[in-house]
Amino acid sequence: MKIGFIGCGNLATSLIEGFKSKRVIKSSDIGFFSSDSDDIKKAICKKYGIVSYASNEEVVKNSDLIIIAIKPNIIFKVLDEIKHCNFKDKIILTVAAGVNSKDVAEKLSYDKVIRMMPNILGSVGEGMFVIAENNNLKAEIDIIKELFGKIGKALVIGEQYLAAVTAISGSAPAYVFMFIEALANGGIREGLPSSISYEIASQVVLGSAKLALQSDMHPAQLREKVCSPAGTTIEA
C-alpha cells in the first residue's frame, strides 16, 4: 500500500514516525505535499526518507490511501483542488476535527471517505485512533483499523461521538504533558534536579496509565488504594 499525506505538520509526521519505527510501511511508499517552504520539505524527506510530491493532485495520483491531514479551516479549499482527480479504488482518510465524512464525500463526489480522530502518540507506537463507523465501508475500515492498530490502539465508533473523542484523545496529550510539567515543577521546587524530576513524573504517568488499562478497577478505586487515611497523599 502506498500512503500519501495532504499536509505534513506535527500530526502527519507523528504518524510517519510511527510507521517508520514499527516498520509498518516502507519509507519509499510514503509521500506528501505541503505548503511549507522547500527547505522544510527537504528536511522532512531527509529525516524520514519519504517522497515529496509537487502538488496535492500528485499525492492522489500516486497513493492508495490519501490522508487529509490539514486544518479544518482550509480543508474545503484543498478539496476543491483535488475533486477532479480519479479516486477509483482509493481510500480517503480525513483527520480534520469537526468535519464530517459525509461533507468530504459530497465535495469529492466519492463514497470511500473515512473519518478518524488520531493523536500524536502514534510516533511512539501508543497512539489512539478512533475511526467513524460506516456500514457501507466495512472492508475499508478494517484496512484502516489494522494499519493504525500497528502503531497504537484503533477502535470504531459512531461518527456522532468524534467531537467528544477530539477532546479526550486528540487534544488530551497536551493536557497530560501539562500535568507532567506541573508535577515535575513541584519536585523541582522541593530541590530535585530538573532531569530527575521530569523522569519521575513521566514514569509515574506511564505506570498509572498501564495500571488503569490493565486493572478491572475504576480509576477512583485505584486512587483510593494510594490514599491512606490522614496520609500525605490524601492531604495533597
Secondary structure as UniProt FT lines:
FT   STRAND          3..6
FT   HELIX           10..21
FT   TURN            22..23
FT   HELIX           27..29
FT   STRAND          30..33
FT   HELIX           38..48
FT   STRAND          51..52
FT   HELIX           56..61
FT   STRAND          65..68
FT   HELIX           72..74
FT   HELIX           75..82
FT   TURN            83..84
FT   TURN            88..89
FT   STRAND          91..94
FT   TURN            97..98
FT   HELIX           101..108
FT   STRAND          113..117
FT   HELIX           120..124
FT   STRAND          127..132
FT   HELIX           135..137
FT   HELIX           138..148
FT   HELIX           149..151
FT   STRAND          152..157
FT   HELIX           159..161
FT   HELIX           162..165
FT   HELIX           166..170
FT   HELIX           172..189
FT   TURN            190..191
FT   HELIX           194..214
FT   HELIX           219..226
FT   TURN            229..230
FT   HELIX           232..235
//
